[in-house]
Amino acid sequence: MSEKNLETNGEENFAELFEAFQSESNDNLQVGDQIKGTVISITKDSVFVDTGSKVDGVVDRDELTDEEGELTVKDGDTVELYVISMNNNEIVLSKAMSGAGGLNMLREAYENKVPVEGKVAETCKGGFRVKMMHRKVFCPVSQIDTSFVEDAEAFVGSTHNFQVIKFEENGRNIVVSRRVLLEQEQEKAREAFMQDVQPDAVMEGKVTKLMPFGAFVELTPGVEGMVHISELSWSRSAKPEDVVQPGDEVSVRILSMEPRKDGKGLKIGLSLKQLQADPWDEIGDKFKAGDKVTGTVVRCADFGAFVEIAPGIEGLVHVSEMSYTKRVHKPEDEVSPGQEVAVMVKDIDPVKRRIGLSMKDAAGDPWMDMEDTFKVGQEVEGTVENRAEFGIFINLAPGITGLLPMSRITRSGKQAELEALKPGDKVKISIEEINTTDRKVTLTAGEAQKADGDNDWKEYTKSAPKKSAPRKSAPKTSSTSGGTGGFGGLLGDKLQEAMKNKK
């Protein structure tokens, strides 16, 4: 064989070997594969990517720009793209199939599970009509998003990537799903999250939903955690809506991470309050004994009511500290959860995290002004509170109750009238004695003191001369007066003596 023929055969063999090598290099890549490659070159119109094979991939530059037209990648960046076509000289990459493709491209997308770009054209029964490669395909409403769709019209006009999940009747029945792609992205995000994040980590998230028991926070697309109501705030009385609102950006601490029982996703416990200062650490700077503050009743117990005077700071109002004006037997009769009340700080124990509070001291002790309000001998009107064997308790003012002893009642001259009094009845009495030390007020019937004090006639009856005739007749006439026989007779003698002196 001549030298010329050898050279010719050598060139042909080399070309065949090179073609075979390229073919082998590309055997591992197929249309529809998702590859992760490195940007190696950027031109005016294209971005070249190292596909890991002997043939570089190329993607249209516009696919890698943001809404303002700025390129989102640079040399050395890693990108994830789909193989939408390939030959021995070129591998065409894309985020998804798009453009003026035909029915065959949709079939290829279906068979190779390659995302296809589509624009939601309008709503229809059960879902949406999506314009895709100059065709209208159907997307069920359940496949447009991973969460429940409240406003279907909000999707009209938007462009997304879809996956063809049904291709039947030679293309006359094509169904697409955006949800499938979102769930794939979320699964990747969950896997990365599990590898990179551990309990006790602090992360930024967005509040997505509020429930009576807490708030859900999205930590990364497809990964949500829940902040239980007890971890939203140091305050026990706060409701989720009092602390956060959907859309709020929040910092949270991860408390726990575990797979859900149904195998779908993770169950993540979060906390907002653990990133906030413990209010008890600064209790001494905020409150001291004697401070009068307003708080909210959190809950009631048999022995009193717990009142929150600052977020996370609760104190106890013992049942004995609820009222000066009445005896409180059940806290619920006086206050209820959610009610705002004025309280006075009695004592603070930061170590045991206890605060003693008083509602009655905040309202004021009525006995402090007792001697300025009431005087001995003063006639007042009171309200009967209750009766006892030894007397009647009569309320003179809020928190001030006096006792009308039975001994005063029997000497009052109107015993029957007083003994007929019922709780709630009004009665006029006089103050006989005030003892502020023991908080006691002794009362007497107003008219009884006047009758007892008119002693002239009594003393006179003891010293007056006795006259037989008038005194014998006196008992017959004294029965109508209600007094003693001597009282009526002496009165008659006195009148007769006065007439004689006049004559």
Steps between C-alpha positions, in 0.01 A plus 500: 500500500633843409587765753213708369253219553633441850447865588151491358406186689656641817289813479186296439575271792569795728170664405311178566673451835429859605134468402473173688670659803257791496211260463622303801553823696141597447352159569448586863294811421149487360237754413308578817794446736562767760867583525702702746781682322747784538483822297817512290430784259250781445439671168257765384229246424597174668636345817724193463492232766734208572268199484759250617528355150725582206229725359417822681143608552357830392202691640339817376628796703148640547403193702754594767401864551269655757192714442719806447712326238804454721697177467466284810812285450872549445796287401547217747140494623315169515167478318234233469345466153316249283627341179244589236694386193840363412724376223868423460590867480267671741291446813219752531403578857203687643309561820205356312374442149348814358442690182334395181538128544257253361301198608805277473688714751209472745506125454875496563447717805240254628715194435817655642332700777648826381334816635318712247440870533138610481283804561172474690249632248169473689305308758260223403293238674723316742820685416681710240572517129874539452655624175801284420686482169207657316262248653255518787532227757318433825634546853270386786462755777654252744816487284570873476652527848594292803253682725126556477407758237261759637509741203539321166488826304825608665688247282359625170771670292791347690769287336638186665675175423272197478551130462290307250335226707258369236536482120213308339299479178799612295523826684131586520500434875799660669509563875777691675601559860697773669461334838718202400793730433444700819494183707823385340661831588366479851631147546847615395470793740396264781796272436739793500332638810544172687870493410579861583269586793492352849286569811590819689586677175363851448339571164299764319154406377168635383170455684263316266196416711350559844305245701351517852785279624788684333658636180655324198827638367661416164875455552584415139276418202311184592620493861268631768522490877250585769539741789269373773304773679707435813816586303369811326537734795590508867145622557248224572207720409626584149319351203689416176348800322622726781860400428536441124309530175522297175782637287713616794872425483609349831807349665439162660693237690462136392393291798444161337504323163349161426335325201122513492306183575357497147853518358430829325747765602627604839339596826696803619444677832599866518521775760482878482514576871833325555664769289351766728631601842346323799286770664581363847866595448398867509218479754688712755534786253129504419311442824538552873276455802237772519470553122146530372458349151233371264503133405293234326343207682652183348323230699317438826571241767321409824738719700516804274561640152819521295550841338754578226651843566752481210566246221613186678464651849211358703412564862243355737212694653401285795127481566556695822656785298209548262270738683472716808131549442385140513610149585593317180450123513562415133740700277267441204232704678731800488711467181519296180784410256573781256374772736727798569544584867699747707739336746769604745830310525537368854818294472735356235710183513711485178662168598170314538340719229213603723324832540236576759232742380204672662187633335358643819813705577493639147138606551586659838416418863172672597605489866781746428243783479260355756546765770461780244179352362318385815475643852373356828139606551447556127168376361549311171300284265630149440405180320436177685755237399401207720371401844653302784388396845701782655391778262458638153788586263436824313712631211572872533724543192699273264729301728354644823258280694381563853323285757171592667516278810192321627540685830448831315205359311313391813546845655409690187127520554442358153630147541229344286568742214876436508465124529280500190781640283623285211831507305486790257265712711596860573507614862599814690731443794758694701871436550576418862867403479779485237803272544730546198766270646268199508289632207181493704206738508236464769157634411192593694145575392472875450181545702614267777783734597255793516254306723775376731642849524169657611541400865317789662168320509656177627684673779189692584289187539746363754486809726140616456256475812254216493125584496266211552190597308655597172747211515215249550325616189816525292522133392160530329619780278863395446424199285459721195831675551719191495695627807493404873224578740720741696579699190131570423410580868781744553405682185146545633627621839726747332218646296273533804778676697559738216129594488495568875800728478336686215190564710 
